[in-house]
Structure formats: structure tokens, C-alpha cells
Amino acid sequence: MQVGETINLPYIKETIEKCCRSKDGCEPCAGKACLIGFAKIVSLYAEEKKALAIPGGLKLIPKQDFKVYDVDEVAHALAVINLECKNCSDNHDDNCIINIMRSSLEIALMGENVQFTGSPLAYVMSLGKINAELGNKVMVYYNELKNRK
């Protein structure tokens, strides 16, 4: 599996970019110290290196970013990222770029991560158990995106 052929990184990058608060006066960009900036860096790294995983990537997620992000934009980005997930199930790698970006966005919205087992649908259901409103938003966006494909 190669980046670009199976994962639509340009679409993920564009969607994550919309979550960025720089347009609201969050200047200068904190880059890797920002949860959204970190997710953007992961997408760029994956595209440049054609990498599907970053060893130890989950440990690199900045946990000290307490900015408030637009819930709808981040929920939409989570849906896009889940749509690009390849349902690896038993072959799931926590350091997969999709999982790292998803984890960064979860922390941005909820301050915690949701257990991911390799199934986007099971993930959204788990998300809904933790935060019903967010789970519903992600599910609605996910279904809209899936129906467009």
C-alpha cells in the first residue's frame, strides 16, 4: 500500500487546514506544539516520505495544547480521516498516520483519545458512547462523505 494511491492525503490535509485557528489570530503558528499543526505536519511527512506509519508517532502528539477549536470543522476532519482509513482490523498499527492524525484531533476536541481497533464504524460508535453529540456529528459527516464516493 502506498500513500497517494490508497489514502487521499491532499484531501486530509485540506480538511485539517480548515481546523487551523491561524485565521482567528493564533499567530505565530505553534507548529508541532499545536494539535492541529501536528496533524498537518504528519500529513506533510506522510506525503513527502510516502510513509504510512511513523514509529513512535503517537508519543509525539502535543498534550499541552489547550486551544478551543471549531467542533464542526474538527468533527468533519475526523470523518474524512475515518473515511480514508483502510479497515485494517487485526493488522491495525497505532502508529499509522491515519491513527496519529485522528488521535491528535480527538485530543483537540475532547482532551482524550478513543480506542481504535481498526474499524471506522466501530470507532464512531465508541466515540458516540464517550460524547454522543460529537459521535453523531462525525457519523453524519462520515455518511455524507461515503455517499459521495
For each residue, the residues with C-beta under 8 A, 3 or more apart:
1: 5 6 52 86
2: 5 6 50 52
3: 6 7 9 46 47 50 51 52 97
4: 7 9 47 50
5: 1 2
6: 1 2 3 86
7: 3 4 12 46 52 84 86 97 98
8: 11 12 84
9: 3 4 12 13 43 46 47
10: 13 14 47
11: 8 14 15 80 84
12: 7 8 9 15 16 43 77 80 81 84 101
13: 9 10 16 17 40 43 44 47
14: 10 11 17 18
15: 11 12 18 19 76 77 80 81
16: 12 13 19 20 36 39 40 43 77 101 105
17: 13 14 20 40
18: 14 15 73 76 77
19: 15 16 36 39 69 70 73 74 77 105 108
20: 16 17 23 26 36 37 40
21: 24 25 26 36 67 69
22: 25 26 27 29
23: 20
24: 21
25: 21 22
26: 20 21 22 29 30 34 67
27: 22
28:
29: 22 26 34 37
30: 26 33 34 37 65
31: 34 37 38 41
32: 37 38 41 60 62
33: 30 37 38 62 64 65
34: 26 29 30 31 37 38 62 65 67
35: 38 39 61 62 65 67 69 104 105 107 108
36: 16 19 20 21 39 40 69 104 105 108
37: 20 29 30 31 32 33 34 40 41
38: 31 32 33 34 35 41 42 60 61 62 104
39: 16 19 35 36 42 43 77 100 101 104 105
40: 13 16 17 20 36 37 43 44
41: 31 32 37 38 44 45
42: 38 39 45 46 54 57 97 100 101 104
43: 9 12 13 16 39 40 46 47 97 101
44: 13 40 41 47 48
45: 41 42 48 49 51 54 97
46: 3 7 9 42 43 49 50 51 52 54 97
47: 3 4 9 10 13 43 44 50
48: 44 45
49: 45 46
50: 2 3 4 46 47
51: 3 45 46 54 97
52: 1 2 3 7 46 96 97
53: 57 93 95 96 97
54: 42 45 46 51 57 60 95 97 100
55: 95
56: 59 60 95
57: 42 53 54 60 61 95 97 100
58: 61 94 95 99 100 103
59: 56
60: 32 38 54 56 57 100
61: 35 38 57 58 100 103 104 107
62: 32 33 34 35 38 65
63: 107
64: 33
65: 30 33 34 35 62 107 108
66:
67: 21 26 34 35 108
68:
69: 19 21 35 36 73 74 108 109
70: 19 73 74
71: 74 75 109 134 137
72: 75 76 137
73: 18 19 69 70 76 77
74: 19 69 70 71 77 78 105 108 109
75: 71 72 78 79 109 134 137 138 141
76: 15 18 72 73 79 80 141
77: 12 15 16 18 19 39 73 74 80 81 105
78: 74 75 81 82 102 105 106 109 127 138 141
79: 75 76 82 83 138 139 141 142 144 145
80: 11 12 15 76 77 83 84 141 145
81: 12 15 77 78 84 85 98 101 102 105
82: 78 79 85 102 120 123 124 138 142
83: 79 80 120 142 145 146 149
84: 7 8 11 12 80 81 98
85: 81 82 88 98 102 118 120 123
86: 1 6 7 98
87: 118 119 120
88: 85 91 92 93 96 118
89: 92 117 118 119
90: 118
91: 88 118
92: 88 89 96 99 116 117 118
93: 53 88 96 99
94: 58 99 116
95: 53 54 55 56 57 58 99 100
96: 52 53 88 92 93 99 100
97: 3 7 42 43 45 46 51 52 53 54 57 100 101
98: 7 81 84 85 86 101 102
99: 58 92 93 94 95 96 102 103 116
100: 39 42 54 57 58 60 61 95 96 97 103 104
101: 12 16 39 42 43 81 97 98 104 105
102: 78 81 82 85 98 99 105 106 116 123
103: 58 61 99 100 106 107 113 116
104: 35 36 38 39 42 61 100 101 107 108
105: 16 19 35 36 39 74 77 78 81 101 102 108 109
106: 78 102 103 109 110 112 113 114 127
107: 35 61 63 65 103 104 110 111 112 113
108: 19 35 36 65 67 69 74 104 105
109: 69 71 74 75 78 105 106 131 134
110: 106 107 114 130 131 134
111: 107
112: 106 107 130
113: 103 106 107
114: 106 110 123 126 127 130
115: 126
116: 92 94 99 102 103 123 126
117: 89 92 122 123
118: 85 87 88 89 90 91 92
119: 87 89 122 123
120: 82 83 85 87 123 124 142
121: 124 125
122: 117 119 125 126
123: 82 85 102 114 116 117 119 120 126 127
124: 82 120 121 127 128 135 138 139 142
125: 121 122 128 129 135
126: 114 115 116 122 123 129 130
127: 78 106 114 123 124 130 131 134 135 138
128: 124 125 131 132 134 135 136 139
129: 125 126 132 135
130: 110 112 114 126 127 134 135
131: 109 110 127 128 134 135
132: 128 129 135 136
133: 136 137
134: 71 75 109 110 127 128 130 131 137 138
135: 124 125 127 128 129 130 131 132 138 139
136: 128 132 133 139 140
137: 71 72 75 133 134 140 141
138: 75 78 79 82 124 127 134 135 141 142
139: 79 124 128 135 136 142 143
140: 136 137 143 144
141: 75 76 78 79 80 137 138 144 145
142: 79 82 83 120 124 138 139 145 146
143: 139 140 146 147
144: 79 140 141 147 148
145: 79 80 83 141 142 148 149
146: 83 142 143 149
147: 143 144
148: 144 145
149: 83 145 146
